[in-house]
Amino acid sequence: MSAASTPRDAAARPEWLARRERSNRLALALMAWVATTLGRRFARVLLHPIALYFLVFSPTAARHSQRYLQRVLDRRPGWRERYRHFHCFASVVLDRVYFARGQMHLFEIDVQGGPRVDETLALGQGAFMLGAHFGSFEALHAIGATRPGMRVAHVMYPGNAEMIQRALAAIAPGFAMSIIEIGRAGSTLAIRDWLDNGGLVGLLGDRWMPPTGTAASARDGGVVVHRFLGQDAAFTDGPLRLAQVLRRRVLLMTGLYRGGNRYELRFEPLADFSQPMIGPDGQPLPREAALAQAQATYVARLEGLCHEAPYNWFNFYDYWALPAPRGEAAA
């Protein structure tokens, strides 16, 4: 479970940012053609050799997958479990094609917490949807298809998974994904304006970023360390800090892949910064204490999800590598 967070400097680039996603443009284009031309059933047959290929010929990702599985399963994983991890990831990537094309009839989607989304939309103040590289964030479009007034903007770094975004645009020309590029001048104001118009903002909060400004800026937040699956890991409090500055609700959004064509879409209340957060003594919490409480809740829920659905974890790098403590990088 989560422990008290510790602030860190972010002088070094995190491994996930330094590494390019292992993709081949021709292979991705071929997979997209198979998915759209021959259908999902045939495309899923190809997932088996694809998953096996990455398990055998992508040693770095395979090594970090094995280390994660050993933590979450509390034992050394076998080949079947390691293969299942890659196959689950490949399945979710494939289904992005069909979510982008609006082919929701292909899936059985169990939505839990939908009334919370409706209640939030009815307030007209917008809200943050905080997720992780866990399961399918794209499944959020499934609930949007049943709620015409629901508008979601994805906050992301411009170069992240750029190849996949181009492929989706090519296979689904009518698919309009609203994106707010973070790390650029005016991004915070763009997020605020989107929220003021009653929109939802989707972010992922499980990977830390070196700040582009001061470590205390609302846009970047800071790097905080929590106990996660038995060892300290670095997270960012940027999304929650931004929600606090803009005084908005935060819902935890998770799209669990349950195998086959089954997804479980969950919406859970995480924090409500539109009003003071109350501590155990019945008094309003100071700003930093309220932020730390929300961050600890997020990490604890993410850890619980890993135990519940371990193969939905899609961080194939050294997740427990920590940035230098404050002052150490400059020493």
BALOBA-1460 file (C-alpha; in Angstrom, 3 decimals):
// residues 331
<rec num="1" residu="m" x="0.000" y="0.000" z="0.000"/>
<rec num="2" residu="s" x="0.995" y="3.636" z="-0.271"/>
<rec num="3" residu="a" x="3.315" y="5.267" z="2.194"/>
<rec num="4" residu="a" x="3.937" y="8.934" z="2.802"/>
<rec num="5" residu="s" x="5.188" y="10.660" z="-0.323"/>
<rec num="6" residu="t" x="8.658" y="12.165" z="-0.623"/>
<rec num="7" residu="p" x="9.451" y="15.080" z="-2.975"/>
<rec num="8" residu="r" x="12.136" y="14.461" z="-5.559"/>
<rec num="9" residu="d" x="13.976" y="16.449" z="-8.162"/>
<rec num="10" residu="a" x="13.578" y="15.290" z="-11.753"/>
<rec num="11" residu="a" x="16.939" y="16.174" z="-13.228"/>
<rec num="12" residu="a" x="17.218" y="12.877" z="-15.110"/>
<rec num="13" residu="r" x="14.855" y="11.895" z="-17.904"/>
<rec num="14" residu="p" x="12.621" y="8.962" z="-16.964"/>
<rec num="15" residu="e" x="13.273" y="5.756" z="-18.875"/>
<rec num="16" residu="w" x="9.829" y="5.704" z="-20.497"/>
<rec num="17" residu="l" x="10.483" y="9.148" z="-22.005"/>
<rec num="18" residu="a" x="14.039" y="8.401" z="-23.130"/>
<rec num="19" residu="r" x="13.039" y="5.203" z="-24.968"/>
<rec num="20" residu="r" x="11.127" y="5.197" z="-28.230"/>
<rec num="21" residu="e" x="8.155" y="2.856" z="-28.399"/>
<rec num="22" residu="r" x="9.219" y="-0.369" z="-30.082"/>
<rec num="23" residu="s" x="7.107" y="-0.272" z="-33.195"/>
<rec num="24" residu="n" x="7.575" y="-0.842" z="-36.865"/>
<rec num="25" residu="r" x="5.565" y="1.409" z="-39.145"/>
<rec num="26" residu="l" x="5.061" y="-1.253" z="-41.796"/>
<rec num="27" residu="a" x="3.983" y="-3.882" z="-39.256"/>
<rec num="28" residu="l" x="1.594" y="-1.438" z="-37.597"/>
<rec num="29" residu="a" x="0.088" y="-0.501" z="-40.951"/>
<rec num="30" residu="l" x="-0.304" y="-4.194" z="-41.821"/>
<rec num="31" residu="m" x="-2.008" y="-4.889" z="-38.496"/>
<rec num="32" residu="a" x="-4.383" y="-1.974" z="-39.039"/>
<rec num="33" residu="w" x="-5.230" y="-3.275" z="-42.517"/>
<rec num="34" residu="v" x="-5.919" y="-6.768" z="-41.167"/>
<rec num="35" residu="a" x="-8.044" y="-5.334" z="-38.348"/>
<rec num="36" residu="t" x="-10.219" y="-3.238" z="-40.641"/>
<rec num="37" residu="t" x="-10.351" y="-5.547" z="-43.682"/>
<rec num="38" residu="l" x="-10.497" y="-9.038" z="-42.246"/>
<rec num="39" residu="g" x="-12.189" y="-8.269" z="-38.955"/>
<rec num="40" residu="r" x="-11.423" y="-8.615" z="-35.276"/>
<rec num="41" residu="r" x="-11.711" y="-12.409" z="-35.083"/>
<rec num="42" residu="f" x="-8.989" y="-13.000" z="-37.661"/>
<rec num="43" residu="a" x="-6.843" y="-10.132" z="-36.356"/>
<rec num="44" residu="r" x="-6.850" y="-11.681" z="-32.888"/>
<rec num="45" residu="v" x="-5.292" y="-14.842" z="-34.331"/>
<rec num="46" residu="l" x="-2.241" y="-12.746" z="-35.241"/>
<rec num="47" residu="l" x="-1.890" y="-11.549" z="-31.664"/>
<rec num="48" residu="h" x="-0.378" y="-14.888" z="-30.637"/>
<rec num="49" residu="p" x="2.784" y="-14.663" z="-32.800"/>
<rec num="50" residu="i" x="3.016" y="-10.931" z="-32.042"/>
<rec num="51" residu="a" x="2.960" y="-11.512" z="-28.281"/>
<rec num="52" residu="l" x="5.465" y="-14.358" z="-28.628"/>
<rec num="53" residu="y" x="7.744" y="-12.171" z="-30.752"/>
<rec num="54" residu="f" x="7.934" y="-9.441" z="-28.118"/>
<rec num="55" residu="l" x="8.417" y="-11.977" z="-25.337"/>
<rec num="56" residu="v" x="11.413" y="-13.504" z="-27.149"/>
<rec num="57" residu="f" x="12.940" y="-10.615" z="-29.084"/>
<rec num="58" residu="s" x="12.274" y="-7.631" z="-26.821"/>
<rec num="59" residu="p" x="14.485" y="-8.573" z="-23.856"/>
<rec num="60" residu="t" x="14.223" y="-5.240" z="-22.041"/>
<rec num="61" residu="a" x="10.422" y="-5.183" z="-22.046"/>
<rec num="62" residu="a" x="10.311" y="-8.909" z="-21.213"/>
<rec num="63" residu="r" x="12.683" y="-8.432" z="-18.279"/>
<rec num="64" residu="h" x="10.664" y="-5.591" z="-16.782"/>
<rec num="65" residu="s" x="7.426" y="-7.493" z="-17.367"/>
<rec num="66" residu="q" x="8.857" y="-10.439" z="-15.447"/>
<rec num="67" residu="r" x="9.967" y="-8.189" z="-12.566"/>
<rec num="68" residu="y" x="6.551" y="-6.567" z="-12.338"/>
<rec num="69" residu="l" x="4.737" y="-9.904" z="-12.424"/>
<rec num="70" residu="q" x="6.985" y="-11.267" z="-9.698"/>
<rec num="71" residu="r" x="6.034" y="-8.299" z="-7.490"/>
<rec num="72" residu="v" x="2.314" y="-8.453" z="-8.107"/>
<rec num="73" residu="l" x="2.015" y="-12.261" z="-8.040"/>
<rec num="74" residu="d" x="4.502" y="-12.591" z="-5.165"/>
<rec num="75" residu="r" x="6.257" y="-15.451" z="-6.950"/>
<rec num="76" residu="r" x="8.364" y="-16.029" z="-10.032"/>
<rec num="77" residu="p" x="6.069" y="-15.986" z="-13.104"/>
<rec num="78" residu="g" x="6.165" y="-18.806" z="-15.622"/>
<rec num="79" residu="w" x="6.292" y="-18.504" z="-19.407"/>
<rec num="80" residu="r" x="2.512" y="-18.780" z="-19.671"/>
<rec num="81" residu="e" x="2.007" y="-15.780" z="-17.368"/>
<rec num="82" residu="r" x="4.700" y="-13.713" z="-19.060"/>
<rec num="83" residu="y" x="3.158" y="-14.489" z="-22.462"/>
<rec num="84" residu="r" x="-0.292" y="-13.594" z="-21.147"/>
<rec num="85" residu="h" x="0.965" y="-10.158" z="-20.104"/>
<rec num="86" residu="f" x="2.123" y="-9.318" z="-23.643"/>
<rec num="87" residu="h" x="-0.991" y="-10.844" z="-25.197"/>
<rec num="88" residu="c" x="-3.229" y="-8.696" z="-23.001"/>
<rec num="89" residu="f" x="-1.333" y="-5.575" z="-24.082"/>
<rec num="90" residu="a" x="-1.534" y="-6.536" z="-27.769"/>
<rec num="91" residu="s" x="-5.276" y="-7.170" z="-27.425"/>
<rec num="92" residu="v" x="-5.914" y="-3.730" z="-25.975"/>
<rec num="93" residu="v" x="-3.787" y="-2.051" z="-28.666"/>
<rec num="94" residu="l" x="-5.733" y="-3.890" z="-31.379"/>
<rec num="95" residu="d" x="-9.067" y="-2.838" z="-29.909"/>
<rec num="96" residu="r" x="-8.044" y="0.815" z="-30.135"/>
<rec num="97" residu="v" x="-8.777" y="0.451" z="-33.840"/>
<rec num="98" residu="y" x="-12.387" y="-0.552" z="-33.214"/>
<rec num="99" residu="f" x="-12.977" y="1.995" z="-30.452"/>
<rec num="100" residu="a" x="-11.677" y="4.701" z="-32.795"/>
<rec num="101" residu="r" x="-14.042" y="3.537" z="-35.535"/>
<rec num="102" residu="g" x="-17.005" y="3.532" z="-33.169"/>
<rec num="103" residu="q" x="-17.592" y="-0.229" z="-33.498"/>
<rec num="104" residu="m" x="-18.854" y="-0.643" z="-29.952"/>
<rec num="105" residu="h" x="-21.150" y="-3.511" z="-30.993"/>
<rec num="106" residu="l" x="-18.078" y="-5.764" z="-31.090"/>
<rec num="107" residu="f" x="-17.660" y="-5.567" z="-27.332"/>
<rec num="108" residu="e" x="-19.421" y="-6.442" z="-24.130"/>
<rec num="109" residu="i" x="-18.798" y="-3.414" z="-21.896"/>
<rec num="110" residu="d" x="-19.898" y="-3.365" z="-18.285"/>
<rec num="111" residu="v" x="-20.054" y="0.258" z="-17.094"/>
<rec num="112" residu="q" x="-19.819" y="0.828" z="-13.352"/>
<rec num="113" residu="g" x="-20.257" y="4.278" z="-11.889"/>
<rec num="114" residu="g" x="-21.931" y="5.800" z="-14.943"/>
<rec num="115" residu="p" x="-24.387" y="7.807" z="-12.772"/>
<rec num="116" residu="r" x="-21.385" y="9.543" z="-11.180"/>
<rec num="117" residu="v" x="-20.376" y="10.763" z="-14.614"/>
<rec num="118" residu="d" x="-23.918" y="11.947" z="-15.322"/>
<rec num="119" residu="e" x="-24.054" y="13.764" z="-12.006"/>
<rec num="120" residu="t" x="-20.729" y="15.455" z="-12.717"/>
<rec num="121" residu="l" x="-21.811" y="16.517" z="-16.201"/>
<rec num="122" residu="a" x="-25.060" y="17.928" z="-14.796"/>
<rec num="123" residu="l" x="-23.091" y="20.357" z="-12.642"/>
<rec num="124" residu="g" x="-21.686" y="21.965" z="-15.795"/>
<rec num="125" residu="q" x="-18.258" y="22.535" z="-14.234"/>
<rec num="126" residu="g" x="-16.318" y="19.803" z="-15.980"/>
<rec num="127" residu="a" x="-14.097" y="17.302" z="-14.186"/>
<rec num="128" residu="f" x="-10.851" y="15.396" z="-14.418"/>
<rec num="129" residu="m" x="-10.799" y="11.732" z="-15.428"/>
<rec num="130" residu="l" x="-7.576" y="10.354" z="-13.972"/>
<rec num="131" residu="g" x="-6.331" y="7.034" z="-15.282"/>
<rec num="132" residu="a" x="-3.078" y="5.131" z="-15.758"/>
<rec num="133" residu="h" x="-1.250" y="3.002" z="-18.311"/>
<rec num="134" residu="f" x="-3.481" y="0.211" z="-17.130"/>
<rec num="135" residu="g" x="-6.153" y="-1.427" z="-19.242"/>
<rec num="136" residu="s" x="-7.792" y="0.641" z="-21.960"/>
<rec num="137" residu="f" x="-8.150" y="4.384" z="-21.551"/>
<rec num="138" residu="e" x="-9.648" y="4.452" z="-25.058"/>
<rec num="139" residu="a" x="-12.649" y="2.524" z="-23.739"/>
<rec num="140" residu="l" x="-13.781" y="5.865" z="-22.331"/>
<rec num="141" residu="h" x="-15.227" y="6.476" z="-25.806"/>
<rec num="142" residu="a" x="-17.678" y="3.643" z="-25.163"/>
<rec num="143" residu="i" x="-19.565" y="5.547" z="-22.499"/>
<rec num="144" residu="g" x="-19.261" y="8.736" z="-24.537"/>
<rec num="145" residu="a" x="-21.142" y="7.064" z="-27.379"/>
<rec num="146" residu="t" x="-24.153" y="6.616" z="-25.092"/>
<rec num="147" residu="r" x="-24.015" y="10.172" z="-23.715"/>
<rec num="148" residu="p" x="-24.238" y="12.713" z="-26.570"/>
<rec num="149" residu="g" x="-23.381" y="15.644" z="-24.302"/>
<rec num="150" residu="m" x="-20.161" y="14.098" z="-23.046"/>
<rec num="151" residu="r" x="-17.028" y="15.805" z="-24.382"/>
<rec num="152" residu="v" x="-13.590" y="14.476" z="-23.456"/>
<rec num="153" residu="a" x="-10.222" y="16.083" z="-24.143"/>
<rec num="154" residu="h" x="-7.106" y="13.979" z="-23.670"/>
<rec num="155" residu="v" x="-4.137" y="15.760" z="-22.105"/>
<rec num="156" residu="m" x="-0.882" y="14.308" z="-23.389"/>
<rec num="157" residu="y" x="2.651" y="15.065" z="-24.479"/>
<rec num="158" residu="p" x="2.831" y="15.653" z="-28.240"/>
<rec num="159" residu="g" x="5.332" y="12.907" z="-29.083"/>
<rec num="160" residu="n" x="3.895" y="10.142" z="-26.921"/>
<rec num="161" residu="a" x="2.783" y="7.167" z="-29.027"/>
<rec num="162" residu="e" x="2.739" y="9.432" z="-32.087"/>
<rec num="163" residu="m" x="2.958" y="6.527" z="-34.515"/>
<rec num="164" residu="i" x="-0.146" y="4.863" z="-33.089"/>
<rec num="165" residu="q" x="-2.053" y="8.153" z="-33.206"/>
<rec num="166" residu="r" x="-1.193" y="8.553" z="-36.910"/>
<rec num="167" residu="a" x="-2.311" y="4.995" z="-37.605"/>
<rec num="168" residu="l" x="-5.641" y="5.595" z="-35.867"/>
<rec num="169" residu="a" x="-6.193" y="8.776" z="-37.869"/>
<rec num="170" residu="a" x="-5.523" y="6.852" z="-41.079"/>
<rec num="171" residu="i" x="-7.958" y="4.033" z="-40.344"/>
<rec num="172" residu="a" x="-10.681" y="6.181" z="-38.789"/>
<rec num="173" residu="p" x="-10.768" y="9.510" z="-40.663"/>
<rec num="174" residu="g" x="-14.018" y="10.481" z="-38.957"/>
<rec num="175" residu="f" x="-12.594" y="9.925" z="-35.483"/>
<rec num="176" residu="a" x="-11.972" y="13.262" z="-33.808"/>
<rec num="177" residu="m" x="-9.902" y="12.977" z="-30.642"/>
<rec num="178" residu="s" x="-9.715" y="16.269" z="-28.786"/>
<rec num="179" residu="i" x="-6.166" y="16.698" z="-27.515"/>
<rec num="180" residu="i" x="-4.693" y="19.380" z="-25.289"/>
<rec num="181" residu="e" x="-0.914" y="19.279" z="-25.555"/>
<rec num="182" residu="i" x="0.656" y="19.779" z="-22.167"/>
<rec num="183" residu="g" x="4.056" y="21.357" z="-21.667"/>
<rec num="184" residu="r" x="3.318" y="24.269" z="-23.995"/>
<rec num="185" residu="a" x="2.417" y="27.859" z="-23.274"/>
<rec num="186" residu="g" x="-1.282" y="28.249" z="-22.574"/>
<rec num="187" residu="s" x="-2.002" y="24.564" z="-21.918"/>
<rec num="188" residu="t" x="-3.347" y="25.207" z="-18.409"/>
<rec num="189" residu="l" x="-5.664" y="27.925" z="-19.720"/>
<rec num="190" residu="a" x="-6.860" y="25.583" z="-22.470"/>
<rec num="191" residu="i" x="-7.701" y="22.944" z="-19.869"/>
<rec num="192" residu="r" x="-9.545" y="25.512" z="-17.760"/>
<rec num="193" residu="d" x="-11.581" y="26.720" z="-20.744"/>
<rec num="194" residu="w" x="-12.500" y="23.164" z="-21.706"/>
<rec num="195" residu="l" x="-13.686" y="22.475" z="-18.163"/>
<rec num="196" residu="d" x="-15.618" y="25.740" z="-17.991"/>
<rec num="197" residu="n" x="-17.578" y="24.591" z="-21.034"/>
<rec num="198" residu="g" x="-18.630" y="21.437" z="-19.213"/>
<rec num="199" residu="g" x="-16.068" y="19.105" z="-20.756"/>
<rec num="200" residu="l" x="-14.132" y="16.269" z="-19.172"/>
<rec num="201" residu="v" x="-10.344" y="16.162" z="-19.161"/>
<rec num="202" residu="g" x="-8.601" y="12.781" z="-19.314"/>
<rec num="203" residu="l" x="-5.086" y="12.372" z="-17.921"/>
<rec num="204" residu="l" x="-2.779" y="9.539" z="-16.921"/>
<rec num="205" residu="g" x="-1.047" y="9.945" z="-13.575"/>
<rec num="206" residu="d" x="1.262" y="6.960" z="-13.191"/>
<rec num="207" residu="r" x="4.395" y="8.291" z="-14.919"/>
<rec num="208" residu="w" x="6.540" y="11.162" z="-13.702"/>
<rec num="209" residu="m" x="7.931" y="13.872" z="-15.940"/>
<rec num="210" residu="p" x="10.833" y="16.276" z="-15.478"/>
<rec num="211" residu="p" x="9.220" y="19.694" z="-14.855"/>
<rec num="212" residu="t" x="9.424" y="22.210" z="-17.682"/>
<rec num="213" residu="g" x="9.128" y="25.074" z="-15.208"/>
<rec num="214" residu="t" x="9.374" y="25.189" z="-11.441"/>
<rec num="215" residu="a" x="8.703" y="22.005" z="-9.507"/>
<rec num="216" residu="a" x="5.763" y="23.687" z="-7.811"/>
<rec num="217" residu="s" x="3.981" y="24.772" z="-10.974"/>
<rec num="218" residu="a" x="0.411" y="23.609" z="-11.342"/>
<rec num="219" residu="r" x="1.044" y="22.325" z="-14.830"/>
<rec num="220" residu="d" x="4.027" y="20.102" z="-14.017"/>
<rec num="221" residu="g" x="3.489" y="19.314" z="-10.365"/>
<rec num="222" residu="g" x="6.275" y="17.486" z="-8.595"/>
<rec num="223" residu="v" x="7.699" y="14.003" z="-8.369"/>
<rec num="224" residu="v" x="6.532" y="12.157" z="-5.265"/>
<rec num="225" residu="v" x="7.517" y="8.716" z="-4.031"/>
<rec num="226" residu="h" x="5.078" y="6.152" z="-2.668"/>
<rec num="227" residu="r" x="5.421" y="2.560" z="-1.590"/>
<rec num="228" residu="f" x="4.025" y="0.574" z="-4.494"/>
<rec num="229" residu="l" x="3.937" y="-3.217" z="-4.742"/>
<rec num="230" residu="g" x="6.542" y="-3.516" z="-1.992"/>
<rec num="231" residu="q" x="9.077" y="-0.931" z="-3.165"/>
<rec num="232" residu="d" x="9.314" y="2.842" z="-3.565"/>
<rec num="233" residu="a" x="8.187" y="4.146" z="-6.969"/>
<rec num="234" residu="a" x="8.006" y="7.664" z="-8.398"/>
<rec num="235" residu="f" x="4.715" y="9.285" z="-9.359"/>
<rec num="236" residu="t" x="3.692" y="12.765" z="-10.400"/>
<rec num="237" residu="d" x="1.182" y="14.878" z="-8.503"/>
<rec num="238" residu="g" x="0.765" y="17.182" z="-11.518"/>
<rec num="239" residu="p" x="-2.769" y="16.083" z="-12.564"/>
<rec num="240" residu="l" x="-4.132" y="16.311" z="-9.022"/>
<rec num="241" residu="r" x="-2.342" y="19.582" z="-8.340"/>
<rec num="242" residu="l" x="-3.876" y="21.034" z="-11.493"/>
<rec num="243" residu="a" x="-7.325" y="19.816" z="-10.452"/>
<rec num="244" residu="q" x="-6.796" y="21.451" z="-7.070"/>
<rec num="245" residu="v" x="-5.743" y="24.779" z="-8.596"/>
<rec num="246" residu="l" x="-8.777" y="24.741" z="-10.903"/>
<rec num="247" residu="r" x="-11.034" y="23.495" z="-8.061"/>
<rec num="248" residu="r" x="-12.582" y="20.533" z="-9.881"/>
<rec num="249" residu="r" x="-13.776" y="17.041" z="-9.155"/>
<rec num="250" residu="v" x="-11.530" y="14.098" z="-9.987"/>
<rec num="251" residu="l" x="-12.892" y="10.678" z="-10.991"/>
<rec num="252" residu="l" x="-10.691" y="7.604" z="-11.248"/>
<rec num="253" residu="m" x="-11.332" y="6.057" z="-14.637"/>
<rec num="254" residu="t" x="-10.314" y="2.451" z="-15.372"/>
<rec num="255" residu="g" x="-11.021" y="0.349" z="-18.461"/>
<rec num="256" residu="l" x="-10.224" y="-3.215" z="-17.382"/>
<rec num="257" residu="y" x="-9.724" y="-5.748" z="-20.173"/>
<rec num="258" residu="r" x="-11.343" y="-9.006" z="-19.074"/>
<rec num="259" residu="g" x="-10.396" y="-11.168" z="-22.058"/>
<rec num="260" residu="g" x="-12.123" y="-11.927" z="-25.351"/>
<rec num="261" residu="n" x="-14.366" y="-8.972" z="-26.167"/>
<rec num="262" residu="r" x="-15.146" y="-8.032" z="-22.552"/>
<rec num="263" residu="y" x="-14.254" y="-4.732" z="-20.906"/>
<rec num="264" residu="e" x="-15.198" y="-3.337" z="-17.519"/>
<rec num="265" residu="l" x="-15.365" y="0.449" z="-17.430"/>
<rec num="266" residu="r" x="-15.255" y="1.942" z="-13.923"/>
<rec num="267" residu="f" x="-15.704" y="5.463" z="-12.609"/>
<rec num="268" residu="e" x="-14.913" y="6.083" z="-8.948"/>
<rec num="269" residu="p" x="-14.747" y="9.322" z="-6.954"/>
<rec num="270" residu="l" x="-11.135" y="10.149" z="-6.126"/>
<rec num="271" residu="a" x="-11.132" y="13.752" z="-4.883"/>
<rec num="272" residu="d" x="-13.395" y="16.794" z="-4.964"/>
<rec num="273" residu="f" x="-11.339" y="19.975" z="-4.967"/>
<rec num="274" residu="s" x="-14.414" y="22.090" z="-5.723"/>
<rec num="275" residu="q" x="-14.917" y="22.282" z="-1.976"/>
<rec num="276" residu="p" x="-12.616" y="21.983" z="1.066"/>
<rec num="277" residu="m" x="-11.497" y="18.458" z="1.868"/>
<rec num="278" residu="i" x="-12.245" y="17.491" z="5.462"/>
<rec num="279" residu="g" x="-9.755" y="15.662" z="7.669"/>
<rec num="280" residu="p" x="-10.417" y="13.011" z="10.350"/>
<rec num="281" residu="d" x="-10.871" y="15.773" z="12.944"/>
<rec num="282" residu="g" x="-13.714" y="17.322" z="10.957"/>
<rec num="283" residu="q" x="-11.633" y="20.352" z="9.988"/>
<rec num="284" residu="p" x="-10.655" y="21.442" z="6.449"/>
<rec num="285" residu="l" x="-7.297" y="20.049" z="5.393"/>
<rec num="286" residu="p" x="-4.467" y="22.414" z="4.351"/>
<rec num="287" residu="r" x="-3.890" y="22.468" z="0.596"/>
<rec num="288" residu="e" x="-0.769" y="20.296" z="0.596"/>
<rec num="289" residu="a" x="-2.308" y="17.796" z="3.014"/>
<rec num="290" residu="a" x="-5.421" y="17.513" z="0.835"/>
<rec num="291" residu="l" x="-3.245" y="16.992" z="-2.227"/>
<rec num="292" residu="a" x="-1.147" y="14.329" z="-0.490"/>
<rec num="293" residu="q" x="-4.273" y="12.491" z="0.648"/>
<rec num="294" residu="a" x="-5.698" y="12.404" z="-2.866"/>
<rec num="295" residu="q" x="-2.356" y="11.258" z="-4.292"/>
<rec num="296" residu="a" x="-2.055" y="8.461" z="-1.723"/>
<rec num="297" residu="t" x="-5.593" y="7.327" z="-2.544"/>
<rec num="298" residu="y" x="-4.761" y="7.220" z="-6.253"/>
<rec num="299" residu="v" x="-1.628" y="5.110" z="-5.698"/>
<rec num="300" residu="a" x="-3.456" y="2.751" z="-3.323"/>
<rec num="301" residu="r" x="-6.277" y="2.225" z="-5.841"/>
<rec num="302" residu="l" x="-3.772" y="1.593" z="-8.637"/>
<rec num="303" residu="e" x="-2.012" y="-1.001" z="-6.502"/>
<rec num="304" residu="g" x="-5.340" y="-2.669" z="-5.754"/>
<rec num="305" residu="l" x="-6.154" y="-2.807" z="-9.462"/>
<rec num="306" residu="c" x="-2.790" y="-4.446" z="-10.188"/>
<rec num="307" residu="h" x="-3.623" y="-7.220" z="-7.739"/>
<rec num="308" residu="e" x="-7.129" y="-7.575" z="-9.179"/>
<rec num="309" residu="a" x="-6.146" y="-7.613" z="-12.869"/>
<rec num="310" residu="p" x="-2.341" y="-7.967" z="-13.028"/>
<rec num="311" residu="y" x="-2.031" y="-8.436" z="-16.786"/>
<rec num="312" residu="n" x="-3.594" y="-5.019" z="-17.471"/>
<rec num="313" residu="w" x="-0.394" y="-3.230" z="-16.366"/>
<rec num="314" residu="f" x="1.299" y="-1.669" z="-19.414"/>
<rec num="315" residu="n" x="4.492" y="-0.041" z="-18.139"/>
<rec num="316" residu="f" x="7.221" y="-2.133" z="-19.763"/>
<rec num="317" residu="y" x="10.235" y="-0.342" z="-18.304"/>
<rec num="318" residu="d" x="12.024" y="-0.065" z="-14.950"/>
<rec num="319" residu="y" x="9.094" y="1.462" z="-13.138"/>
<rec num="320" residu="w" x="10.845" y="1.486" z="-9.762"/>
<rec num="321" residu="a" x="13.886" y="3.502" z="-10.904"/>
<rec num="322" residu="l" x="13.790" y="6.708" z="-8.829"/>
<rec num="323" residu="p" x="14.990" y="10.195" z="-9.721"/>
<rec num="324" residu="a" x="17.662" y="11.733" z="-7.510"/>
<rec num="325" residu="p" x="16.554" y="13.173" z="-4.159"/>
<rec num="326" residu="r" x="16.530" y="16.953" z="-3.888"/>
<rec num="327" residu="g" x="20.005" y="18.392" z="-3.671"/>
<rec num="328" residu="e" x="21.753" y="15.146" z="-4.616"/>
<rec num="329" residu="a" x="21.811" y="15.851" z="-8.368"/>
<rec num="330" residu="a" x="23.542" y="19.168" z="-7.808"/>
<rec num="331" residu="a" x="26.024" y="17.822" z="-5.260"/>
